[in-house]
C-alpha cells in the first residue's frame, strides 16, 4: 500500500487564512503526528524505494497541491527542519 499526505493552503501574516488552511504550528503538529504513525520519508527517497521495490507499507511522503507561494513560504522551511522534500503537484 502506498501512502501520501497532501497539503494545500497555509496561512500566516502574509498569506490569508482560508477554509482548511494550516499555519506553521499546525503543520509541525501534523508532521509530528505522521512521524509517530508512519515512516515519513522524503519524496526523492519514496520514488527511489518505489522503483527498486523496497518501499515499506508504512512509508509516507508529502505532496503539495498547486505549488502555491504560501506552501513555499511556510511549508518549505518547516520541511527543511525535518530534512524532507516533497512532491509539488
PDB file with SEQRES, HELIX, SHEET and CRYST1 records, atoms N, CA, C and O in Angstrom:
SEQRES   1 A   89  UNK UNK UNK UNK UNK UNK UNK UNK UNK UNK UNK UNK UNK          
SEQRES   2 A   89  UNK UNK UNK UNK UNK UNK UNK UNK UNK UNK UNK UNK UNK          
SEQRES   3 A   89  UNK UNK UNK UNK UNK UNK UNK UNK UNK UNK UNK UNK UNK          
SEQRES   4 A   89  UNK UNK UNK UNK UNK UNK UNK UNK UNK UNK UNK UNK UNK          
SEQRES   5 A   89  UNK UNK UNK UNK UNK UNK UNK UNK UNK UNK UNK UNK UNK          
SEQRES   6 A   89  UNK UNK UNK UNK UNK UNK UNK UNK UNK UNK UNK UNK UNK          
SEQRES   7 A   89  UNK UNK UNK UNK UNK UNK UNK UNK UNK UNK UNK                  
HELIX    1 AA1 UNK A   24  UNK A   37  1                                  14    
HELIX    2 AA2 UNK A   43  UNK A   52  1                                  10    
HELIX    3 AA3 UNK A   65  UNK A   67  5                                   3    
HELIX    4 AA4 UNK A   69  UNK A   70  1                                   2    
HELIX    5 AA5 UNK A   71  UNK A   75  3                                   5    
HELIX    6 AA6 UNK A   76  UNK A   81  1                                   6    
SHEET    1 AA1 3 UNK A   3  UNK A   7  0                                        
SHEET    2 AA1 3 UNK A  59  UNK A  64  1                                        
SHEET    3 AA1 3 UNK A  39  UNK A  40  1                                        
SHEET    1 AA2 2 UNK A  59  UNK A  64  0                                        
SHEET    2 AA2 2 UNK A  87  UNK A  88  1                                        
CRYST1    1.000    1.000    1.000  90.00  90.00  90.00 P 1           1          
ATOM      1  N   UNK A   1       0.845  -1.170   0.000  1.00  0.00           N  
ATOM      2  CA  UNK A   1       0.000   0.000   0.000  1.00  0.00           C  
ATOM      3  C   UNK A   1       0.897   1.242   0.000  1.00  0.00           C  
ATOM      4  O   UNK A   1       1.869   1.312   0.752  1.00  0.00           O  
ATOM      5  N   UNK A   2       0.569   2.205  -0.836  1.00  0.00           N  
ATOM      6  CA  UNK A   2       1.354   3.426  -0.936  1.00  0.00           C  
ATOM      7  C   UNK A   2       0.578   4.573  -0.320  1.00  0.00           C  
ATOM      8  O   UNK A   2      -0.616   4.737  -0.572  1.00  0.00           O  
ATOM      9  N   UNK A   3       1.268   5.368   0.493  1.00  0.00           N  
ATOM     10  CA  UNK A   3       0.631   6.485   1.179  1.00  0.00           C  
ATOM     11  C   UNK A   3       1.308   7.802   0.840  1.00  0.00           C  
ATOM     12  O   UNK A   3       2.512   7.871   0.592  1.00  0.00           O  
ATOM     13  N   UNK A   4       0.498   8.831   0.840  1.00  0.00           N  
ATOM     14  CA  UNK A   4       0.985  10.201   0.718  1.00  0.00           C  
ATOM     15  C   UNK A   4       0.034  11.097   1.496  1.00  0.00           C  
ATOM     16  O   UNK A   4      -1.172  10.858   1.538  1.00  0.00           O  
ATOM     17  N   UNK A   5       0.587  12.114   2.101  1.00  0.00           N  
ATOM     18  CA  UNK A   5      -0.252  13.119   2.764  1.00  0.00           C  
ATOM     19  C   UNK A   5      -0.169  14.385   1.924  1.00  0.00           C  
ATOM     20  O   UNK A   5       0.915  14.925   1.704  1.00  0.00           O  
ATOM     21  N   UNK A   6      -1.328  14.857   1.455  1.00  0.00           N  
ATOM     22  CA  UNK A   6      -1.363  16.039   0.601  1.00  0.00           C  
ATOM     23  C   UNK A   6      -1.813  17.259   1.393  1.00  0.00           C  
ATOM     24  O   UNK A   6      -2.753  17.200   2.186  1.00  0.00           O  
ATOM     25  N   UNK A   7      -1.127  18.350   1.158  1.00  0.00           N  
ATOM     26  CA  UNK A   7      -1.458  19.622   1.780  1.00  0.00           C  
ATOM     27  C   UNK A   7      -1.755  20.636   0.685  1.00  0.00           C  
ATOM     28  O   UNK A   7      -1.327  20.478  -0.459  1.00  0.00           O  
ATOM     29  N   UNK A   8      -2.489  21.671   1.048  1.00  0.00           N  
ATOM     30  CA  UNK A   8      -2.825  22.674   0.046  1.00  0.00           C  
ATOM     31  C   UNK A   8      -2.477  24.078   0.521  1.00  0.00           C  
ATOM     32  O   UNK A   8      -1.437  24.612   0.135  1.00  0.00           O  
ATOM     33  N   UNK A   9      -3.305  24.676   1.336  1.00  0.00           N  
ATOM     34  CA  UNK A   9      -3.133  26.094   1.654  1.00  0.00           C  
ATOM     35  C   UNK A   9      -2.623  26.293   3.077  1.00  0.00           C  
ATOM     36  O   UNK A   9      -3.018  25.587   4.004  1.00  0.00           O  
ATOM     37  N   UNK A  10      -1.725  27.285   3.225  1.00  0.00           N  
ATOM     38  CA  UNK A  10      -1.171  27.661   4.523  1.00  0.00           C  
ATOM     39  C   UNK A  10      -1.398  29.149   4.735  1.00  0.00           C  
ATOM     40  O   UNK A  10      -1.485  29.917   3.777  1.00  0.00           O  
ATOM     41  N   UNK A  11      -1.493  29.548   5.992  1.00  0.00           N  
ATOM     42  CA  UNK A  11      -1.697  30.964   6.277  1.00  0.00           C  
ATOM     43  C   UNK A  11      -0.731  31.460   7.350  1.00  0.00           C  
ATOM     44  O   UNK A  11      -0.269  30.710   8.209  1.00  0.00           O  
ATOM     45  N   UNK A  12      -0.449  32.758   7.259  1.00  0.00           N  
ATOM     46  CA  UNK A  12       0.331  33.490   8.260  1.00  0.00           C  
ATOM     47  C   UNK A  12       0.021  34.972   8.057  1.00  0.00           C  
ATOM     48  O   UNK A  12      -1.000  35.305   7.455  1.00  0.00           O  
ATOM     49  N   UNK A  13       0.866  35.851   8.539  1.00  0.00           N  
ATOM     50  CA  UNK A  13       0.615  37.291   8.388  1.00  0.00           C  
ATOM     51  C   UNK A  13       0.604  37.731   6.931  1.00  0.00           C  
ATOM     52  O   UNK A  13      -0.080  38.692   6.578  1.00  0.00           O  
ATOM     53  N   UNK A  14       1.352  37.041   6.088  1.00  0.00           N  
ATOM     54  CA  UNK A  14       1.453  37.404   4.672  1.00  0.00           C  
ATOM     55  C   UNK A  14       0.465  36.679   3.774  1.00  0.00           C  
ATOM     56  O   UNK A  14       0.193  37.124   2.659  1.00  0.00           O  
ATOM     57  N   UNK A  15      -0.068  35.577   4.249  1.00  0.00           N  
ATOM     58  CA  UNK A  15      -0.978  34.759   3.451  1.00  0.00           C  
ATOM     59  C   UNK A  15      -2.294  34.604   4.211  1.00  0.00           C  
ATOM     60  O   UNK A  15      -2.289  34.201   5.374  1.00  0.00           O  
ATOM     61  N   UNK A  16      -3.417  34.917   3.569  1.00  0.00           N  
ATOM     62  CA  UNK A  16      -4.698  34.904   4.273  1.00  0.00           C  
ATOM     63  C   UNK A  16      -5.157  33.500   4.672  1.00  0.00           C  
ATOM     64  O   UNK A  16      -4.843  32.508   4.014  1.00  0.00           O  
ATOM     65  N   UNK A  17      -5.900  33.454   5.755  1.00  0.00           N  
ATOM     66  CA  UNK A  17      -6.489  32.208   6.213  1.00  0.00           C  
ATOM     67  C   UNK A  17      -7.634  31.845   5.265  1.00  0.00           C  
ATOM     68  O   UNK A  17      -8.417  32.704   4.860  1.00  0.00           O  
ATOM     69  N   UNK A  18      -7.713  30.592   4.928  1.00  0.00           N  
ATOM     70  CA  UNK A  18      -8.799  30.093   4.093  1.00  0.00           C  
ATOM     71  C   UNK A  18      -9.344  28.821   4.694  1.00  0.00           C  
ATOM     72  O   UNK A  18      -8.784  28.280   5.648  1.00  0.00           O  
ATOM     73  N   UNK A  19     -10.431  28.349   4.135  1.00  0.00           N  
ATOM     74  CA  UNK A  19     -11.043  27.118   4.632  1.00  0.00           C  
ATOM     75  C   UNK A  19     -10.034  25.973   4.561  1.00  0.00           C  
ATOM     76  O   UNK A  19      -9.518  25.659   3.489  1.00  0.00           O  
ATOM     77  N   UNK A  20      -9.762  25.365   5.686  1.00  0.00           N  
ATOM     78  CA  UNK A  20      -8.852  24.228   5.753  1.00  0.00           C  
ATOM     79  C   UNK A  20      -7.379  24.574   5.744  1.00  0.00           C  
ATOM     80  O   UNK A  20      -6.540  23.674   5.724  1.00  0.00           O  
ATOM     81  N   UNK A  21      -7.036  25.864   5.759  1.00  0.00           N  
ATOM     82  CA  UNK A  21      -5.615  26.225   5.721  1.00  0.00           C  
ATOM     83  C   UNK A  21      -4.961  25.948   7.071  1.00  0.00           C  
ATOM     84  O   UNK A  21      -5.614  25.942   8.115  1.00  0.00           O  
ATOM     85  N   UNK A  22      -3.664  25.723   7.017  1.00  0.00           N  
ATOM     86  CA  UNK A  22      -2.872  25.444   8.210  1.00  0.00           C  
ATOM     87  C   UNK A  22      -1.863  26.556   8.426  1.00  0.00           C  
ATOM     88  O   UNK A  22      -1.403  27.177   7.469  1.00  0.00           O  
ATOM     89  N   UNK A  23      -1.520  26.807   9.679  1.00  0.00           N  
ATOM     90  CA  UNK A  23      -0.401  27.698   9.952  1.00  0.00           C  
ATOM     91  C   UNK A  23       0.830  26.834  10.223  1.00  0.00           C  
ATOM     92  O   UNK A  23       0.751  25.606  10.204  1.00  0.00           O  
ATOM     93  N   UNK A  24       1.948  27.475  10.471  1.00  0.00           N  
ATOM     94  CA  UNK A  24       3.194  26.727  10.670  1.00  0.00           C  
ATOM     95  C   UNK A  24       3.105  25.771  11.855  1.00  0.00           C  
ATOM     96  O   UNK A  24       3.613  24.652  11.788  1.00  0.00           O  
ATOM     97  N   UNK A  25       2.477  26.195  12.917  1.00  0.00           N  
ATOM     98  CA  UNK A  25       2.324  25.352  14.097  1.00  0.00           C  
ATOM     99  C   UNK A  25       1.461  24.123  13.794  1.00  0.00           C  
ATOM    100  O   UNK A  25       1.762  23.016  14.240  1.00  0.00           O  
ATOM    101  N   UNK A  26       0.378  24.337  13.025  1.00  0.00           N  
ATOM    102  CA  UNK A  26      -0.473  23.212  12.627  1.00  0.00           C  
ATOM    103  C   UNK A  26       0.324  22.197  11.815  1.00  0.00           C  
ATOM    104  O   UNK A  26       0.194  20.988  12.012  1.00  0.00           O  
ATOM    105  N   UNK A  27       1.154  22.704  10.898  1.00  0.00           N  
ATOM    106  CA  UNK A  27       1.957  21.811  10.062  1.00  0.00           C  
ATOM    107  C   UNK A  27       2.940  21.021  10.912  1.00  0.00           C  
ATOM    108  O   UNK A  27       3.087  19.814  10.722  1.00  0.00           O  
ATOM    109  N   UNK A  28       3.607  21.678  11.835  1.00  0.00           N  
ATOM    110  CA  UNK A  28       4.542  20.985  12.726  1.00  0.00           C  
ATOM    111  C   UNK A  28       3.827  19.884  13.502  1.00  0.00           C  
ATOM    112  O   UNK A  28       4.331  18.766  13.611  1.00  0.00           O  
ATOM    113  N   UNK A  29       2.661  20.200  14.035  1.00  0.00           N  
ATOM    114  CA  UNK A  29       1.877  19.197  14.764  1.00  0.00           C  
ATOM    115  C   UNK A  29       1.510  18.023  13.861  1.00  0.00           C  
ATOM    116  O   UNK A  29       1.586  16.866  14.275  1.00  0.00           O  
ATOM    117  N   UNK A  30       1.112  18.325  12.628  1.00  0.00           N  
ATOM    118  CA  UNK A  30       0.724  17.273  11.684  1.00  0.00           C  
ATOM    119  C   UNK A  30       1.924  16.398  11.326  1.00  0.00           C  
ATOM    120  O   UNK A  30       1.799  15.175  11.259  1.00  0.00           O  
ATOM    121  N   UNK A  31       3.070  17.005  11.097  1.00  0.00           N  
ATOM    122  CA  UNK A  31       4.265  16.219  10.775  1.00  0.00           C  
ATOM    123  C   UNK A  31       4.673  15.339  11.949  1.00  0.00           C  
ATOM    124  O   UNK A  31       5.066  14.189  11.754  1.00  0.00           O  
ATOM    125  N   UNK A  32       4.586  15.862  13.155  1.00  0.00           N  
ATOM    126  CA  UNK A  32       4.884  15.047  14.339  1.00  0.00           C  
ATOM    127  C   UNK A  32       3.901  13.882  14.450  1.00  0.00           C  
ATOM    128  O   UNK A  32       4.297  12.757  14.755  1.00  0.00           O  
ATOM    129  N   UNK A  33       2.632  14.153  14.205  1.00  0.00           N  
ATOM    130  CA  UNK A  33       1.599  13.107  14.254  1.00  0.00           C  
ATOM    131  C   UNK A  33       1.888  12.033  13.217  1.00  0.00           C  
ATOM    132  O   UNK A  33       1.809  10.841  13.517  1.00  0.00           O  
ATOM    133  N   UNK A  34       2.223  12.449  11.993  1.00  0.00           N  
ATOM    134  CA  UNK A  34       2.526  11.487  10.927  1.00  0.00           C  
ATOM    135  C   UNK A  34       3.758  10.661  11.264  1.00  0.00           C  
ATOM    136  O   UNK A  34       3.780   9.455  11.018  1.00  0.00           O  
ATOM    137  N   UNK A  35       4.780  11.293  11.823  1.00  0.00           N  
ATOM    138  CA  UNK A  35       6.021  10.583  12.160  1.00  0.00           C  
ATOM    139  C   UNK A  35       5.803   9.519  13.230  1.00  0.00           C  
ATOM    140  O   UNK A  35       6.513   8.513  13.252  1.00  0.00           O  
ATOM    141  N   UNK A  36       4.837   9.726  14.114  1.00  0.00           N  
ATOM    142  CA  UNK A  36       4.547   8.741  15.157  1.00  0.00           C  
ATOM    143  C   UNK A  36       3.816   7.521  14.599  1.00  0.00           C  
ATOM    144  O   UNK A  36       3.860   6.446  15.198  1.00  0.00           O  
ATOM    145  N   UNK A  37       3.159   7.676  13.478  1.00  0.00           N  
ATOM    146  CA  UNK A  37       2.310   6.616  12.937  1.00  0.00           C  
ATOM    147  C   UNK A  37       2.824   5.990  11.648  1.00  0.00           C  
ATOM    148  O   UNK A  37       2.380   4.909  11.259  1.00  0.00           O  
ATOM    149  N   UNK A  38       3.753   6.660  10.989  1.00  0.00           N  
ATOM    150  CA  UNK A  38       4.254   6.199   9.693  1.00  0.00           C  
ATOM    151  C   UNK A  38       5.759   6.430   9.613  1.00  0.00           C  
ATOM    152  O   UNK A  38       6.359   7.072  10.475  1.00  0.00           O  
ATOM    153  N   UNK A  39       6.333   5.900   8.578  1.00  0.00           N  
ATOM    154  CA  UNK A  39       7.740   6.162   8.280  1.00  0.00           C  
ATOM    155  C   UNK A  39       7.753   7.330   7.300  1.00  0.00           C  
ATOM    156  O   UNK A  39       7.597   7.130   6.096  1.00  0.00           O  
ATOM    157  N   UNK A  40       7.933   8.526   7.797  1.00  0.00           N  
ATOM    158  CA  UNK A  40       7.898   9.742   6.986  1.00  0.00           C  
ATOM    159  C   UNK A  40       9.231   9.887   6.270  1.00  0.00           C  
ATOM    160  O   UNK A  40      10.271  10.064   6.905  1.00  0.00           O  
ATOM    161  N   UNK A  41       9.196   9.813   4.936  1.00  0.00           N  
ATOM    162  CA  UNK A  41      10.420   9.886   4.141  1.00  0.00           C  
ATOM    163  C   UNK A  41      10.271  10.963   3.069  1.00  0.00           C  
ATOM    164  O   UNK A  41       9.161  11.368   2.725  1.00  0.00           O  
ATOM    165  N   UNK A  42      11.392  11.411   2.558  1.00  0.00           N  
ATOM    166  CA  UNK A  42      11.375  12.434   1.522  1.00  0.00           C  
ATOM    167  C   UNK A  42      10.783  11.857   0.232  1.00  0.00           C  
ATOM    168  O   UNK A  42      10.787  10.645   0.018  1.00  0.00           O  
ATOM    169  N   UNK A  43      10.279  12.743  -0.612  1.00  0.00           N  
ATOM    170  CA  UNK A  43       9.693  12.315  -1.878  1.00  0.00           C  
ATOM    171  C   UNK A  43      10.737  11.635  -2.764  1.00  0.00           C  
ATOM    172  O   UNK A  43      10.427  10.663  -3.453  1.00  0.00           O  
ATOM    173  N   UNK A  44      11.956  12.136  -2.747  1.00  0.00           N  
ATOM    174  CA  UNK A  44      13.004  11.523  -3.570  1.00  0.00           C  
ATOM    175  C   UNK A  44      13.327  10.112  -3.083  1.00  0.00           C  
ATOM    176  O   UNK A  44      13.547   9.214  -3.895  1.00  0.00           O  
ATOM    177  N   UNK A  45      13.356   9.911  -1.779  1.00  0.00           N  
ATOM    178  CA  UNK A  45      13.592   8.582  -1.220  1.00  0.00           C  
ATOM    179  C   UNK A  45      12.405   7.663  -1.515  1.00  0.00           C  
ATOM    180  O   UNK A  45      12.586   6.486  -1.827  1.00  0.00           O  
ATOM    181  N   UNK A  46      11.205   8.203  -1.414  1.00  0.00           N  
ATOM    182  CA  UNK A  46       9.993   7.443  -1.718  1.00  0.00           C  
ATOM    183  C   UNK A  46      10.045   6.919  -3.155  1.00  0.00           C  
ATOM    184  O   UNK A  46       9.781   5.742  -3.399  1.00  0.00           O  
ATOM    185  N   UNK A  47      10.385   7.790  -4.098  1.00  0.00           N  
ATOM    186  CA  UNK A  47      10.474   7.410  -5.514  1.00  0.00           C  
ATOM    187  C   UNK A  47      11.519   6.323  -5.719  1.00  0.00           C  
ATOM    188  O   UNK A  47      11.269   5.330  -6.402  1.00  0.00           O  
ATOM    189  N   UNK A  48      12.706   6.519  -5.115  1.00  0.00           N  
ATOM    190  CA  UNK A  48      13.787   5.546  -5.256  1.00  0.00           C  
ATOM    191  C   UNK A  48      13.374   4.185  -4.703  1.00  0.00           C  
ATOM    192  O   UNK A  48      13.612   3.160  -5.342  1.00  0.00           O  
ATOM    193  N   UNK A  49      12.758   4.165  -3.521  1.00  0.00           N  
ATOM    194  CA  UNK A  49      12.335   2.898  -2.912  1.00  0.00           C  
ATOM    195  C   UNK A  49      11.202   2.244  -3.710  1.00  0.00           C  
ATOM    196  O   UNK A  49      11.162   1.020  -3.841  1.00  0.00           O  
ATOM    197  N   UNK A  50      10.290   3.050  -4.239  1.00  0.00           N  
ATOM    198  CA  UNK A  50       9.205   2.512  -5.054  1.00  0.00           C  
ATOM    199  C   UNK A  50       9.771   1.838  -6.299  1.00  0.00           C  
ATOM    200  O   UNK A  50       9.386   0.716  -6.627  1.00  0.00           O  
ATOM    201  N   UNK A  51      10.672   2.509  -6.985  1.00  0.00           N  
ATOM    202  CA  UNK A  51      11.246   1.974  -8.217  1.00  0.00           C  
ATOM    203  C   UNK A  51      12.081   0.721  -7.980  1.00  0.00           C  
ATOM    204  O   UNK A  51      12.154  -0.151  -8.846  1.00  0.00           O  
ATOM    205  N   UNK A  52      12.710   0.628  -6.815  1.00  0.00           N  
ATOM    206  CA  UNK A  52      13.538  -0.548  -6.523  1.00  0.00           C  
ATOM    207  C   UNK A  52      12.752  -1.671  -5.847  1.00  0.00           C  
ATOM    208  O   UNK A  52      13.289  -2.754  -5.612  1.00  0.00           O  
ATOM    209  N   UNK A  53      11.480  -1.412  -5.535  1.00  0.00           N  
ATOM    210  CA  UNK A  53      10.655  -2.427  -4.887  1.00  0.00           C  
ATOM    211  C   UNK A  53      10.948  -2.590  -3.411  1.00  0.00           C  
ATOM    212  O   UNK A  53      10.619  -3.625  -2.832  1.00  0.00           O  
ATOM    213  N   UNK A  54      11.559  -1.593  -2.788  1.00  0.00           N  
ATOM    214  CA  UNK A  54      11.912  -1.686  -1.367  1.00  0.00           C  
ATOM    215  C   UNK A  54      11.086  -0.745  -0.492  1.00  0.00           C  
ATOM    216  O   UNK A  54      11.444  -0.507   0.661  1.00  0.00           O  
ATOM    217  N   UNK A  55      10.003  -0.217  -1.016  1.00  0.00           N  
ATOM    218  CA  UNK A  55       9.147   0.694  -0.259  1.00  0.00           C  
ATOM    219  C   UNK A  55       8.318  -0.101   0.741  1.00  0.00           C  
ATOM    220  O   UNK A  55       7.599  -1.027   0.364  1.00  0.00           O  
ATOM    221  N   UNK A  56       8.421   0.259   2.006  1.00  0.00           N  
ATOM    222  CA  UNK A  56       7.654  -0.440   3.033  1.00  0.00           C  
ATOM    223  C   UNK A  56       6.223   0.105   3.086  1.00  0.00           C  
ATOM    224  O   UNK A  56       5.964   1.239   2.684  1.00  0.00           O  
ATOM    225  N   UNK A  57       5.320  -0.703   3.576  1.00  0.00           N  
ATOM    226  CA  UNK A  57       3.906  -0.320   3.603  1.00  0.00           C  
ATOM    227  C   UNK A  57       3.615   0.825   4.570  1.00  0.00           C  
ATOM    228  O   UNK A  57       2.566   1.461   4.478  1.00  0.00           O  
ATOM    229  N   UNK A  58       4.539   1.093   5.501  1.00  0.00           N  
ATOM    230  CA  UNK A  58       4.315   2.190   6.441  1.00  0.00           C  
ATOM    231  C   UNK A  58       4.988   3.496   6.002  1.00  0.00           C  
ATOM    232  O   UNK A  58       4.925   4.495   6.719  1.00  0.00           O  
ATOM    233  N   UNK A  59       5.630   3.492   4.833  1.00  0.00           N  
ATOM    234  CA  UNK A  59       6.289   4.697   4.331  1.00  0.00           C  
ATOM    235  C   UNK A  59       5.265   5.693   3.814  1.00  0.00           C  
ATOM    236  O   UNK A  59       4.263   5.317   3.206  1.00  0.00           O  
ATOM    237  N   UNK A  60       5.531   6.961   4.064  1.00  0.00           N  
ATOM    238  CA  UNK A  60       4.644   8.024   3.617  1.00  0.00           C  
ATOM    239  C   UNK A  60       5.496   9.219   3.191  1.00  0.00           C  
ATOM    240  O   UNK A  60       6.488   9.557   3.837  1.00  0.00           O  
ATOM    241  N   UNK A  61       5.086   9.850   2.086  1.00  0.00           N  
ATOM    242  CA  UNK A  61       5.750  11.079   1.661  1.00  0.00           C  
ATOM    243  C   UNK A  61       4.706  12.192   1.633  1.00  0.00           C  
ATOM    244  O   UNK A  61       3.508  11.945   1.769  1.00  0.00           O  
ATOM    245  N   UNK A  62       5.175  13.393   1.457  1.00  0.00           N  
ATOM    246  CA  UNK A  62       4.297  14.554   1.465  1.00  0.00           C  
ATOM    247  C   UNK A  62       4.151  15.109   0.059  1.00  0.00           C  
ATOM    248  O   UNK A  62       5.081  15.056  -0.746  1.00  0.00           O  
ATOM    249  N   UNK A  63       2.966  15.645  -0.225  1.00  0.00           N  
ATOM    250  CA  UNK A  63       2.751  16.321  -1.502  1.00  0.00           C  
ATOM    251  C   UNK A  63       1.972  17.608  -1.254  1.00  0.00           C  
ATOM    252  O   UNK A  63       1.206  17.727  -0.298  1.00  0.00           O  
ATOM    253  N   UNK A  64       2.194  18.556  -2.142  1.00  0.00           N  
ATOM    254  CA  UNK A  64       1.569  19.866  -2.042  1.00  0.00           C  
ATOM    255  C   UNK A  64       0.872  20.166  -3.355  1.00  0.00           C  
ATOM    256  O   UNK A  64       1.504  20.208  -4.410  1.00  0.00           O  
ATOM    257  N   UNK A  65      -0.421  20.374  -3.284  1.00  0.00           N  
ATOM    258  CA  UNK A  65      -1.259  20.593  -4.455  1.00  0.00           C  
ATOM    259  C   UNK A  65      -1.149  22.038  -4.934  1.00  0.00           C  
ATOM    260  O   UNK A  65      -1.223  22.965  -4.129  1.00  0.00           O  
ATOM    261  N   UNK A  66      -0.976  22.228  -6.207  1.00  0.00           N  
ATOM    262  CA  UNK A  66      -0.992  23.516  -6.908  1.00  0.00           C  
ATOM    263  C   UNK A  66       0.276  24.351  -6.774  1.00  0.00           C  
ATOM    264  O   UNK A  66       0.345  25.432  -7.359  1.00  0.00           O  
ATOM    265  N   UNK A  67       1.273  23.902  -6.036  1.00  0.00           N  
ATOM    266  CA  UNK A  67       2.548  24.626  -5.903  1.00  0.00           C  
ATOM    267  C   UNK A  67       2.338  26.115  -5.606  1.00  0.00           C  
ATOM    268  O   UNK A  67       2.819  26.983  -6.334  1.00  0.00           O  
ATOM    269  N   UNK A  68       1.613  26.386  -4.527  1.00  0.00           N  
ATOM    270  CA  UNK A  68       1.276  27.757  -4.139  1.00  0.00           C  
ATOM    271  C   UNK A  68       2.446  28.451  -3.434  1.00  0.00           C  
ATOM    272  O   UNK A  68       3.280  27.790  -2.814  1.00  0.00           O  
ATOM    273  N   UNK A  69       2.503  29.761  -3.529  1.00  0.00           N  
ATOM    274  CA  UNK A  69       3.549  30.533  -2.860  1.00  0.00           C  
ATOM    275  C   UNK A  69       3.504  30.342  -1.347  1.00  0.00           C  
ATOM    276  O   UNK A  69       4.551  30.285  -0.703  1.00  0.00           O  
ATOM    277  N   UNK A  70       2.306  30.243  -0.772  1.00  0.00           N  
ATOM    278  CA  UNK A  70       2.197  30.042   0.674  1.00  0.00           C  
ATOM    279  C   UNK A  70       2.853  28.725   1.104  1.00  0.00           C  
ATOM    280  O   UNK A  70       3.380  28.628   2.212  1.00  0.00           O  
ATOM    281  N   UNK A  71       2.821  27.725   0.240  1.00  0.00           N  
ATOM    282  CA  UNK A  71       3.480  26.456   0.548  1.00  0.00           C  
ATOM    283  C   UNK A  71       4.992  26.655   0.628  1.00  0.00           C  
ATOM    284  O   UNK A  71       5.651  26.150   1.536  1.00  0.00           O  
ATOM    285  N   UNK A  72       5.522  27.393  -0.331  1.00  0.00           N  
ATOM    286  CA  UNK A  72       6.958  27.653  -0.344  1.00  0.00           C  
ATOM    287  C   UNK A  72       7.373  28.497   0.862  1.00  0.00           C  
ATOM    288  O   UNK A  72       8.381  28.211   1.508  1.00  0.00           O  
ATOM    289  N   UNK A  73       6.599  29.527   1.158  1.00  0.00           N  
ATOM    290  CA  UNK A  73       6.944  30.438   2.245  1.00  0.00           C  
ATOM    291  C   UNK A  73       6.805  29.810   3.630  1.00  0.00           C  
ATOM    292  O   UNK A  73       7.603  30.100   4.522  1.00  0.00           O  
ATOM    293  N   UNK A  74       5.810  28.960   3.818  1.00  0.00           N  
ATOM    294  CA  UNK A  74       5.510  28.428   5.153  1.00  0.00           C  
ATOM    295  C   UNK A  74       5.953  26.978   5.318  1.00  0.00           C  
ATOM    296  O   UNK A  74       6.567  26.628   6.325  1.00  0.00           O  
ATOM    297  N   UNK A  75       5.646  26.136   4.337  1.00  0.00           N  
ATOM    298  CA  UNK A  75       5.928  24.704   4.495  1.00  0.00           C  
ATOM    299  C   UNK A  75       7.389  24.342   4.241  1.00  0.00           C  
ATOM    300  O   UNK A  75       7.961  23.538   4.978  1.00  0.00           O  
ATOM    301  N   UNK A  76       7.993  24.917   3.221  1.00  0.00           N  
ATOM    302  CA  UNK A  76       9.358  24.517   2.862  1.00  0.00           C  
ATOM    303  C   UNK A  76      10.351  24.717   4.017  1.00  0.00           C  
ATOM    304  O   UNK A  76      11.128  23.803   4.291  1.00  0.00           O  
ATOM    305  N   UNK A  77      10.364  25.855   4.698  1.00  0.00           N  
ATOM    306  CA  UNK A  77      11.297  25.975   5.833  1.00  0.00           C  
ATOM    307  C   UNK A  77      11.052  24.907   6.907  1.00  0.00           C  
ATOM    308  O   UNK A  77      11.995  24.420   7.532  1.00  0.00           O  
ATOM    309  N   UNK A  78       9.798  24.553   7.112  1.00  0.00           N  
ATOM    310  CA  UNK A  78       9.465  23.519   8.083  1.00  0.00           C  
ATOM    311  C   UNK A  78       9.988  22.165   7.612  1.00  0.00           C  
ATOM    312  O   UNK A  78      10.536  21.401   8.406  1.00  0.00           O  
ATOM    313  N   UNK A  79       9.823  21.866   6.332  1.00  0.00           N  
ATOM    314  CA  UNK A  79      10.317  20.593   5.794  1.00  0.00           C  
ATOM    315  C   UNK A  79      11.836  20.508   5.896  1.00  0.00           C  
ATOM    316  O   UNK A  79      12.391  19.439   6.152  1.00  0.00           O  
ATOM    317  N   UNK A  80      12.496  21.630   5.695  1.00  0.00           N  
ATOM    318  CA  UNK A  80      13.960  21.635   5.802  1.00  0.00           C  
ATOM    319  C   UNK A  80      14.409  21.250   7.204  1.00  0.00           C  
ATOM    320  O   UNK A  80      15.442  20.600   7.364  1.00  0.00           O  
ATOM    321  N   UNK A  81      13.651  21.641   8.217  1.00  0.00           N  
ATOM    322  CA  UNK A  81      13.981  21.253   9.592  1.00  0.00           C  
ATOM    323  C   UNK A  81      13.876  19.743   9.783  1.00  0.00           C  
ATOM    324  O   UNK A  81      14.598  19.160  10.592  1.00  0.00           O  
ATOM    325  N   UNK A  82      12.984  19.121   9.042  1.00  0.00           N  
ATOM    326  CA  UNK A  82      12.803  17.663   9.109  1.00  0.00           C  
ATOM    327  C   UNK A  82      13.682  16.926   8.096  1.00  0.00           C  
ATOM    328  O   UNK A  82      13.647  15.698   8.015  1.00  0.00           O  
ATOM    329  N   UNK A  83      14.470  17.682   7.322  1.00  0.00           N  
ATOM    330  CA  UNK A  83      15.308  17.116   6.267  1.00  0.00           C  
ATOM    331  C   UNK A  83      14.465  16.338   5.256  1.00  0.00           C  
ATOM    332  O   UNK A  83      14.819  15.229   4.855  1.00  0.00           O  
ATOM    333  N   UNK A  84      13.346  16.941   4.854  1.00  0.00           N  
ATOM    334  CA  UNK A  84      12.432  16.313   3.897  1.00  0.00           C  
ATOM    335  C   UNK A  84      12.279  17.177   2.658  1.00  0.00           C  
ATOM    336  O   UNK A  84      12.456  18.395   2.706  1.00  0.00           O  
ATOM    337  N   UNK A  85      11.951  16.535   1.556  1.00  0.00           N  
ATOM    338  CA  UNK A  85      11.453  17.244   0.385  1.00  0.00           C  
ATOM    339  C   UNK A  85      10.100  16.625   0.065  1.00  0.00           C  
ATOM    340  O   UNK A  85       9.718  15.618   0.659  1.00  0.00           O  
ATOM    341  N   UNK A  86       9.385  17.220  -0.863  1.00  0.00           N  
ATOM    342  CA  UNK A  86       8.019  16.773  -1.133  1.00  0.00           C  
ATOM    343  C   UNK A  86       7.705  16.876  -2.622  1.00  0.00           C  
ATOM    344  O   UNK A  86       8.465  17.458  -3.397  1.00  0.00           O  
ATOM    345  N   UNK A  87       6.588  16.307  -2.996  1.00  0.00           N  
ATOM    346  CA  UNK A  87       6.102  16.401  -4.375  1.00  0.00           C  
ATOM    347  C   UNK A  87       5.251  17.657  -4.488  1.00  0.00           C  
ATOM    348  O   UNK A  87       4.348  17.880  -3.682  1.00  0.00           O  
ATOM    349  N   UNK A  88       5.541  18.469  -5.483  1.00  0.00           N  
ATOM    350  CA  UNK A  88       4.695  19.632  -5.792  1.00  0.00           C  
ATOM    351  C   UNK A  88       3.879  19.258  -7.022  1.00  0.00           C  
ATOM    352  O   UNK A  88       4.426  19.031  -8.102  1.00  0.00           O  
ATOM    353  N   UNK A  89       2.579  19.198  -6.844  1.00  0.00           N  
ATOM    354  CA  UNK A  89       1.711  18.766  -7.956  1.00  0.00           C  
ATOM    355  C   UNK A  89       0.863  19.901  -8.457  1.00  0.00           C  
ATOM    356  O   UNK A  89       0.076  19.720  -9.386  1.00  0.00           O  
TER     357      UNK A  89                                                      
END                                                                             
